[in-house]
Amino acid sequence: MDHTSKNIVLKTAGSRPDDAHKGMMGTLLSVCGSYGMAGAGILSCRAALRSGVGLVKWALPNSLYPIAAASVPESVFLPLKESVDGRISADNADFLLSQSADALLLGCGLSLCGETKELVQRLVTRSEKPMVLDADALNALADDPGLLKYAKAPVIITPHPAEMGRLLGCSAAEVNLDRAKTARGFAARYNAVTVLKGAGTVIAAPDGRTLINRTGNSGMATGGSGDVLAGICASFLAQGKKPFDCAAAAVYVHGLAGDLAAERLGKISMLPSDIINELPNAFKVCGCY
């Protein structure tokens, strides 16, 4: 089994041309966050920006706008109509589909209810943008993962074992019996690049290519680390890189940044925001400037 390496990061992130401007570096549409889960959106958008995307448009419940604007001032915000419990209303689907962007990030902190389930299903089957699906975007598809086959552009999914189990109708323990086989099988069946998170994250392409990641450590076992990974992956996708390369590079540099954070702070005390803060150093280690 092949492994990820810093070469995939160099290939994917590379170096910016001297005449680069934000329009050349891609626009990411992030549909993330809900009342009580603003942090997931903040972490994913900050990670995307730290990974080189030119512009992040963050679509979020209207009530989250004040804290989001203060936390990620580099984003452009699209405050949306929300349900009574602070979730993004499904009525926003057509507006989101009309937005100009190069990639879509969907699910971080979205929360699961009837409204968001309908929203996710409509975006997945109707959007023409390549997308990264994480967290509740995956849970929204658990009853019918076959909807992934209707996607009009490449899809990357980033489940942890429990989320993968929901998609497959089995337990996390069963998923972990053969992680590589599980990821390969799902990728092939549903035509989605599959990132099965955990110690030794597996990255599988629909054509059977499979990589195992060796960076990362147990200090990353904290809520929010997955949101950081989703943001990095979506950033690369918005920059026009190949989906499998995006996933492999994101997993490697995410783990490397986690290792640098653990070296500086220790595994017990490090936080997902520390992973984001180490991304500049991780990119430098990989030769990306």
HELIX and SHEET records of a PDB file:
HELIX    1   1 LYS A    6  ALA A   13  1                                   8    
HELIX    2   2 LYS A   22  MET A   24  5                                   3    
HELIX    3   3 ALA A   38  ARG A   50  1                                  13    
HELIX    4   4 ASN A   62  LEU A   64  5                                   3    
HELIX    5   5 TYR A   65  SER A   71  1                                   7    
HELIX    6   6 ALA A   90  ASN A   92  5                                   3    
HELIX    7   7 ALA A   93  LEU A   97  1                                   5    
HELIX    8   8 GLY A  114  ARG A  126  1                                  13    
HELIX    9   9 ASP A  136  ASN A  139  1                                   4    
HELIX   10  10 PRO A  145  TYR A  150  5                                   6    
HELIX   11  11 PRO A  161  LEU A  168  1                                   8    
HELIX   12  12 ALA A  172  LEU A  177  1                                   6    
HELIX   13  13 ARG A  179  TYR A  190  1                                  12    
HELIX   14  14 SER A  218  MET A  220  5                                   3    
HELIX   15  15 SER A  225  ALA A  238  1                                  14    
HELIX   16  16 PRO A  243  LEU A  265  1                                  23    
HELIX   17  17 PRO A  272  VAL A  285  1                                  14    
SHEET    1   A10 ASP A   2  HIS A   3  0                                        
SHEET    2   A10 THR A 210  ILE A 212  1                                        
SHEET    3   A10 VAL A 202  ALA A 204 -1                                        
SHEET    4   A10 VAL A 193  LEU A 196 -1                                        
SHEET    5   A10 VAL A 155  ILE A 157  1                                        
SHEET    6   A10 MET A 131  LEU A 133  1                                        
SHEET    7   A10 ALA A 103  LEU A 106  1                                        
SHEET    8   A10 THR A  27  VAL A  31  1                                        
SHEET    9   A10 LEU A  55  PRO A  61  1                                        
SHEET   10   A10 VAL A  76  LEU A  80  1                                        
END                                                                             
